[in-house]
Amino acid sequence: MYLADSRTAPDAAPGRHTAPGRRAAVPGAVLALGTVSLITDVSSEMVTAVLPLYLVTGLGLSPLGFGLLDGVYNGVSALVRLVGGRLSDRGGGRHKTVAAVGYGLSAACKPLLLVAHSVPLVGAVLAADRTGKGLRTAPRDAMISLACGPAGRGRAFGVHRAMDTAGALLGPLLAFAILRAAADGYDAVFVASGCIAALGVLVLLLFVPRQQSAPPRPPRVHTRTPVRELLRRPGVRRLTGGAVLLGLTTVSDSFLYLTLQRRLEISESWFPLLPLGTAATFLLLAVPLGAVADRFGRRRLFLCGHLALLGAYGLLAAPLGSSPALACLVLVLHGTFYAATDGVLAAATADSVPAHVRGSGLAVVQTGQAAARFVCSIGFGAAWTAWGDRTALGAAAAGLFVSAAVSALLLRPSPTDATPEPAR
């Protein structure tokens, strides 16, 4: 895999040039961070693959109760992403240190699920796990954006997300194998997940450089950059608004898989395989769609990805029977949505945020998106309880259509959105 032309590659030594037209290799920092994410995602997706059934069938939660816990699982990170971004930007850039704390906290939470057999305890463990995710996400994305030039950011994030998704592909497979082989399947999944997460932390500490690019802080810039100062930047404000609007109608993966499981009457032991369709599509499309984003426009592709999600909602809400082909098409659309939005949004945000506050800027947009999805999880759980899954999905599809139309206006390219890169 290759990234941008050597003229934009930040790790090229002064005085050294690559032949015209030849692309520079992916920066080692991006590959190292991709390896960490791959290992960590194996661990996380093992738990995520079995968690919905563990909570709904094992603990007997209603859809509303599951929506509350799922909101905690996906929304608590929104409360700490700003903290992680701010801490990583202070002191000349401490991205690796903050990311290591976040990865370590999440790894420590996996074995705690062994002793959490009540809803409050499970909620507390999930909140701590998501706190770790919130701390690490912005510093990690800041390291990726600082490791490459602006012209290749979409591809760089695509490479990272592809490696991350390879872990998401392996995690459910491993969980499936453990559930079928072990007597106490859920406990065995949680133990194995904790061990794998610890390995990811070790790889981060040993192989990820402490600072890929430490840009000097411009003169007359305060050490602290408040959120309101970042939101005064038109590019950050528009991206945050669009991410929030679209996040309010983005149903969580767990609800989507539960809907498929009920529609097709899939057994519990086969349920962990459903995320594989999403992960496989994401893996195949992350790098090419990242390259498309660099040429076509990152904001445009971000919106197009939500149209793919809208198609998945429509197929699930429509009375089309229970054909396996329906499940395959829904999962392909779901994976396309992630490939066109996940790393693409981070790359678009990096274009609008100066390097010395890159972590904070990424955290602002990611926090808005995560908080909106937290609200959506609770609202969708309540709608499912009151009206049923099909009606709830129809309402989500209608809301997503309106949100996409408004976001298309918010995310129109503007010359004031871009932030010039400092000379490297």
C-alpha positions as CSV (number, residue, x, y, z in Angstrom):
1,M,0.0,0.0,0.0
2,Y,1.2,3.5,-0.8
3,L,0.5,7.0,0.2
4,A,1.1,10.5,-1.2
5,D,3.9,11.7,-3.4
6,S,7.2,12.0,-1.7
7,R,7.1,15.7,-1.9
8,T,4.4,15.7,0.8
9,A,5.7,12.8,2.8
10,P,6.7,14.1,6.3
11,D,9.2,11.4,7.0
12,A,11.4,11.9,4.0
13,A,14.8,13.0,4.9
14,P,15.9,16.5,3.7
15,G,17.8,16.4,0.5
16,R,16.3,13.0,-0.5
17,H,13.8,12.8,-3.3
18,T,11.8,10.0,-4.9
19,A,11.6,9.7,-8.7
20,P,8.8,11.8,-10.2
21,G,5.4,10.1,-10.2
22,R,6.6,7.5,-7.6
23,R,4.7,7.3,-4.4
24,A,6.3,7.2,-1.0
25,A,5.6,4.2,1.2
26,V,3.1,4.4,4.0
27,P,4.8,6.0,7.0
28,G,5.9,3.5,9.6
29,A,4.0,5.3,12.3
30,V,0.7,4.7,10.5
31,L,1.5,1.0,10.1
32,A,2.5,0.7,13.7
33,L,-0.7,2.4,14.9
34,G,-2.7,0.2,12.4
35,T,-1.2,-2.9,14.0
36,V,-2.2,-1.6,17.5
37,S,-5.7,-1.0,16.3
38,L,-5.9,-4.4,14.6
39,I,-5.0,-6.2,17.8
40,T,-7.2,-4.0,19.9
41,D,-10.2,-4.4,17.6
42,V,-9.9,-8.2,17.7
43,S,-10.3,-7.8,21.5
44,S,-13.1,-5.3,21.3
45,E,-15.1,-7.0,18.6
46,M,-15.0,-10.3,20.5
47,V,-17.0,-8.6,23.2
48,T,-19.1,-6.5,20.9
49,A,-20.1,-9.5,18.9
50,V,-21.6,-11.4,21.9
51,L,-22.7,-8.4,24.1
52,P,-26.2,-7.8,22.6
53,L,-27.3,-11.4,23.1
54,Y,-25.5,-11.6,26.5
55,L,-27.5,-8.6,27.7
56,V,-30.8,-9.4,26.1
57,T,-31.0,-13.1,26.5
58,G,-28.6,-13.7,29.4
59,L,-29.6,-10.7,31.6
60,G,-33.1,-10.4,30.2
61,L,-32.9,-6.7,29.2
62,S,-35.7,-5.1,27.2
63,P,-34.9,-3.2,24.0
64,L,-35.2,0.1,26.0
65,G,-32.8,-1.2,28.7
66,F,-30.4,-2.4,26.1
67,G,-30.6,1.0,24.4
68,L,-29.6,2.7,27.6
69,L,-26.6,0.4,28.1
70,D,-25.7,0.6,24.4
71,G,-25.9,4.4,24.7
72,V,-23.4,4.2,27.6
73,Y,-21.2,1.9,25.5
74,N,-21.1,4.3,22.6
75,G,-21.7,7.6,24.3
76,V,-19.6,7.8,27.4
77,S,-16.5,8.3,25.2
78,A,-18.0,11.6,24.1
79,L,-17.5,12.9,27.6
80,V,-13.8,12.3,27.7
81,R,-12.7,12.7,24.0
82,L,-12.2,16.4,24.6
83,V,-10.1,15.7,27.6
84,G,-8.0,13.2,25.7
85,G,-7.5,15.7,22.8
86,R,-6.6,18.6,25.1
87,L,-4.2,16.5,27.2
88,S,-2.4,15.2,24.1
89,D,-1.9,18.7,22.7
90,R,-0.4,20.1,25.8
91,G,3.3,20.1,26.6
92,G,4.4,20.0,22.9
93,G,2.3,17.0,22.1
94,R,1.8,13.9,24.3
95,H,-0.3,11.9,21.9
96,K,1.4,8.6,22.6
97,T,1.2,8.9,26.4
98,V,-2.5,9.7,26.4
99,A,-3.3,7.0,23.9
100,A,-1.4,4.4,26.0
101,V,-3.5,5.3,29.0
102,G,-6.7,4.9,27.0
103,Y,-5.7,1.6,25.5
104,G,-4.6,0.3,29.0
105,L,-7.8,1.3,30.6
106,S,-9.9,-0.5,28.0
107,A,-7.7,-3.6,28.3
108,A,-8.2,-3.7,32.1
109,C,-12.0,-3.6,31.7
110,K,-12.4,-6.8,29.6
111,P,-11.8,-9.3,32.4
112,L,-14.1,-7.3,34.7
113,L,-17.1,-8.5,32.7
114,L,-16.5,-11.9,34.3
115,V,-17.7,-10.6,37.7
116,A,-20.3,-8.1,36.3
117,H,-23.6,-10.1,36.4
118,S,-26.0,-7.2,37.0
119,V,-27.1,-4.3,34.8
120,P,-25.5,-1.6,37.0
121,L,-22.1,-3.4,37.2
122,V,-22.1,-4.1,33.4
123,G,-22.9,-0.5,32.8
124,A,-20.0,0.6,35.0
125,V,-17.6,-1.6,33.3
126,L,-18.8,-0.5,29.8
127,A,-18.5,3.1,30.9
128,A,-14.9,2.6,32.0
129,D,-14.1,0.8,28.8
130,R,-15.5,3.6,26.7
131,T,-13.6,6.1,28.8
132,G,-10.5,4.4,27.6
133,K,-11.7,4.6,24.0
134,G,-12.5,8.2,24.4
135,L,-9.1,9.1,25.7
136,R,-7.2,7.3,22.9
137,T,-9.2,8.1,19.8
138,A,-8.2,11.8,19.2
139,P,-4.5,11.3,20.1
140,R,-4.3,8.3,17.8
141,D,-5.9,10.1,14.9
142,A,-3.7,13.2,15.6
143,M,-0.6,11.0,15.3
144,I,-1.9,9.6,12.0
145,S,-2.6,13.0,10.5
146,L,0.8,14.4,11.6
147,A,2.6,11.4,10.1
148,C,1.6,12.2,6.5
149,G,1.1,15.2,4.2
150,P,-2.3,16.8,3.6
151,A,-2.7,15.4,0.1
152,G,-2.5,11.8,1.3
153,R,-4.5,11.9,4.5
154,G,-7.6,10.2,3.2
155,R,-5.5,7.3,2.0
156,A,-3.5,7.2,5.3
157,F,-6.6,7.0,7.4
158,G,-7.9,4.4,4.9
159,V,-4.9,2.2,5.5
160,H,-5.2,2.6,9.2
161,R,-9.0,1.8,9.1
162,A,-8.4,-1.2,6.9
163,M,-6.0,-2.7,9.4
164,D,-8.4,-1.8,12.2
165,T,-11.2,-3.5,10.4
166,A,-9.1,-6.6,9.8
167,G,-9.2,-6.9,13.6
168,A,-13.0,-6.4,13.5
169,L,-13.2,-9.2,11.0
170,L,-11.1,-11.6,13.2
171,G,-12.8,-10.7,16.5
172,P,-16.2,-12.2,15.8
173,L,-14.7,-15.3,14.2
174,L,-12.7,-15.9,17.3
175,A,-15.7,-15.2,19.5
176,F,-17.8,-17.6,17.4
177,A,-15.1,-20.4,17.8
178,I,-14.9,-19.9,21.5
179,L,-18.7,-19.9,22.0
180,R,-18.9,-23.3,20.2
181,A,-15.9,-24.8,21.9
182,A,-16.1,-23.7,25.5
183,A,-18.6,-24.7,28.1
184,D,-18.8,-21.3,29.7
185,G,-18.7,-19.5,26.3
186,Y,-19.2,-15.9,27.4
187,D,-16.7,-16.0,30.2
188,A,-14.1,-17.6,27.9
189,V,-14.7,-14.8,25.4
190,F,-14.1,-12.1,28.1
191,V,-10.8,-13.7,29.3
192,A,-9.4,-14.1,25.8
193,S,-10.4,-10.6,24.9
194,G,-8.5,-9.2,27.9
195,C,-5.3,-11.1,27.0
196,I,-5.4,-9.8,23.4
197,A,-6.1,-6.2,24.5
198,A,-2.9,-6.4,26.8
199,L,-0.9,-7.4,23.7
200,G,-2.1,-4.4,21.8
201,V,-0.9,-2.1,24.6
202,L,2.5,-3.7,24.5
203,V,2.8,-3.2,20.8
204,L,1.9,0.5,21.2
205,L,4.6,1.0,23.9
206,L,7.3,-0.8,22.0
207,F,6.8,0.1,18.3
208,V,4.9,3.4,18.0
209,P,7.2,6.4,17.9
210,R,6.6,8.9,20.7
211,Q,6.0,11.8,18.3
212,Q,5.7,11.5,14.6
213,S,5.9,15.2,13.9
214,A,6.2,17.8,16.7
215,P,5.1,21.0,15.0
216,P,6.3,24.2,16.8
217,R,3.5,26.1,18.4
218,P,3.0,29.4,16.5
219,P,3.8,32.6,18.4
220,R,1.1,34.4,20.4
221,V,-1.0,31.2,20.7
222,H,-2.2,30.4,24.2
223,T,-1.3,27.1,25.7
224,R,-5.0,26.3,26.1
225,T,-7.3,26.4,23.2
226,P,-10.9,26.4,24.4
227,V,-13.6,24.5,22.5
228,R,-15.3,27.8,21.7
229,E,-12.1,29.0,19.9
230,L,-12.0,25.8,17.8
231,L,-15.7,26.2,17.0
232,R,-15.1,29.7,15.7
233,R,-13.3,28.1,12.8
234,P,-15.9,27.7,10.0
235,G,-14.5,24.3,8.9
236,V,-14.7,22.8,12.4
237,R,-18.1,24.4,13.1
238,R,-19.6,23.0,9.8
239,L,-18.1,19.5,10.3
240,T,-19.3,19.3,13.9
241,G,-22.8,20.4,12.9
242,G,-23.0,17.9,10.1
243,A,-21.6,15.1,12.3
244,V,-24.1,15.8,15.0
245,L,-27.1,15.9,12.7
246,L,-26.2,12.7,11.0
247,G,-25.2,11.0,14.3
248,L,-28.7,11.7,15.7
249,T,-30.1,9.2,13.2
250,T,-27.3,6.7,13.1
251,V,-28.6,3.5,14.7
252,S,-26.0,1.6,16.6
253,D,-24.5,-1.6,15.1
254,S,-25.9,-3.7,17.9
255,F,-29.5,-2.8,17.1
256,L,-29.0,-3.4,13.4
257,Y,-27.6,-6.9,14.1
258,L,-30.4,-7.7,16.6
259,T,-32.9,-6.7,13.9
260,L,-31.3,-9.0,11.4
261,Q,-31.1,-11.8,13.9
262,R,-34.8,-11.5,14.7
263,R,-35.8,-11.2,11.0
264,L,-33.8,-14.3,10.0
265,E,-34.3,-16.2,13.3
266,I,-30.5,-16.8,13.6
267,S,-29.4,-18.9,16.6
268,E,-27.3,-17.4,19.4
269,S,-24.1,-19.3,18.4
270,W,-24.2,-17.9,14.9
271,F,-25.1,-14.4,15.9
272,P,-21.4,-13.3,16.3
273,L,-20.8,-13.8,12.6
274,L,-23.2,-11.0,11.6
275,P,-20.6,-8.3,12.0
276,L,-18.3,-10.1,9.6
277,G,-20.3,-8.8,6.6
278,T,-19.8,-5.2,7.8
279,A,-16.2,-5.8,8.6
280,A,-15.3,-7.5,5.3
281,T,-16.9,-4.8,3.3
282,F,-15.1,-2.1,5.3
283,L,-11.8,-3.9,4.9
284,L,-12.1,-4.1,1.1
285,L,-13.3,-0.5,0.6
286,A,-11.4,1.5,3.3
287,V,-8.3,2.2,1.3
288,P,-9.9,2.8,-2.2
289,L,-12.5,5.0,-0.7
290,G,-9.9,6.9,1.2
291,A,-8.1,7.6,-2.1
292,V,-11.4,8.6,-3.7
293,A,-11.9,11.0,-0.8
294,D,-8.6,12.7,-1.5
295,R,-9.7,13.4,-5.1
296,F,-13.5,13.6,-5.0
297,G,-13.7,15.5,-1.7
298,R,-13.8,14.2,1.8
299,R,-17.0,15.9,2.8
300,R,-18.9,14.7,-0.3
301,L,-17.8,11.1,0.3
302,F,-18.9,11.5,4.0
303,L,-22.4,12.4,2.9
304,C,-22.5,9.6,0.3
305,G,-21.6,7.1,3.0
306,H,-24.7,8.0,4.9
307,L,-26.8,7.4,1.8
308,A,-25.5,3.8,1.9
309,L,-26.7,3.6,5.5
310,L,-30.1,5.0,4.4
311,G,-30.3,2.2,1.9
312,A,-29.6,-0.4,4.7
313,Y,-32.4,1.1,6.9
314,G,-34.8,1.0,4.0
315,L,-34.2,-2.7,3.3
316,L,-34.6,-3.6,6.9
317,A,-37.8,-1.6,7.4
318,A,-39.4,-2.9,4.2
319,P,-41.5,-6.1,4.2
320,L,-39.1,-8.1,2.1
321,G,-39.3,-11.4,3.8
322,S,-36.3,-13.2,5.5
323,S,-34.0,-14.0,2.6
324,P,-30.3,-14.5,3.4
325,A,-29.7,-12.2,0.3
326,L,-31.4,-9.4,2.2
327,A,-28.9,-9.8,5.1
328,C,-25.9,-9.8,2.8
329,L,-27.1,-6.7,1.1
330,V,-27.7,-4.9,4.4
331,L,-24.3,-5.8,5.7
332,V,-22.6,-4.7,2.5
333,L,-24.3,-1.3,2.7
334,H,-23.4,-1.0,6.4
335,G,-19.8,-1.7,5.7
336,T,-19.8,0.8,2.8
337,F,-21.1,3.4,5.2
338,Y,-18.2,2.9,7.6
339,A,-15.6,2.8,4.8
340,A,-16.9,6.1,3.4
341,T,-17.2,8.0,6.7
342,D,-15.0,6.7,9.6
343,G,-11.5,7.7,8.5
344,V,-12.8,10.2,6.0
345,L,-14.3,12.4,8.7
346,A,-11.0,12.5,10.6
347,A,-9.1,13.4,7.5
348,A,-11.6,16.2,6.7
349,T,-11.3,17.5,10.2
350,A,-7.5,17.5,10.0
351,D,-7.7,19.8,7.0
352,S,-9.5,22.5,9.1
353,V,-7.4,22.3,12.3
354,P,-3.9,23.7,12.9
355,A,-1.3,21.0,13.7
356,H,-0.6,22.3,17.3
357,V,-4.2,21.7,18.3
358,R,-4.9,18.7,16.0
359,G,-5.9,16.4,18.9
360,S,-8.3,18.9,20.4
361,G,-9.9,19.7,17.0
362,L,-10.4,16.0,16.2
363,A,-11.9,15.5,19.6
364,V,-14.5,18.4,19.1
365,V,-15.9,16.8,16.0
366,Q,-15.7,13.2,17.3
367,T,-17.4,14.3,20.6
368,G,-20.3,15.9,18.8
369,Q,-20.8,12.7,16.7
370,A,-20.5,10.4,19.7
371,A,-22.9,12.4,21.8
372,A,-25.4,12.4,19.0
373,R,-25.2,8.6,18.6
374,F,-25.7,8.3,22.4
375,V,-29.0,10.1,22.1
376,C,-29.9,8.0,19.1
377,S,-29.3,4.7,20.9
378,I,-31.6,5.7,23.8
379,G,-34.3,7.1,21.4
380,F,-34.2,4.1,19.1
381,G,-34.5,1.7,22.1
382,A,-37.5,3.6,23.3
383,A,-39.1,3.6,19.8
384,W,-38.4,-0.1,19.4
385,T,-40.1,-0.8,22.8
386,A,-43.1,1.3,21.9
387,W,-43.6,0.6,18.2
388,G,-41.5,-2.4,17.3
389,D,-38.3,-2.7,15.3
390,R,-39.6,-2.1,11.8
391,T,-41.5,1.1,12.7
392,A,-38.5,2.4,14.7
393,L,-36.2,1.7,11.7
394,G,-38.6,3.5,9.4
395,A,-38.6,6.6,11.6
396,A,-34.8,6.5,11.7
397,A,-34.6,6.3,7.9
398,A,-36.9,9.3,7.6
399,G,-34.8,11.2,10.1
400,L,-31.5,10.3,8.3
401,F,-32.9,11.5,5.0
402,V,-33.7,14.9,6.5
403,S,-30.4,15.1,8.3
404,A,-28.5,14.3,5.1
405,A,-30.3,17.0,3.2
406,V,-29.5,19.7,5.8
407,S,-25.9,18.4,6.2
408,A,-25.4,18.7,2.4
409,L,-25.8,22.5,2.9
410,L,-23.6,22.6,6.0
411,L,-20.8,20.7,4.4
412,R,-20.5,22.6,1.1
413,P,-16.8,23.4,0.4
414,S,-15.7,26.9,1.4
415,P,-12.3,28.6,1.0
416,T,-12.4,29.6,4.7
417,D,-12.6,26.0,5.8
418,A,-9.1,25.0,5.0
419,T,-6.1,25.7,7.4
420,P,-2.7,26.1,5.7
421,E,-0.1,23.5,6.7
422,P,3.1,24.9,8.3
423,A,6.3,24.3,6.4
424,R,7.8,20.9,7.3
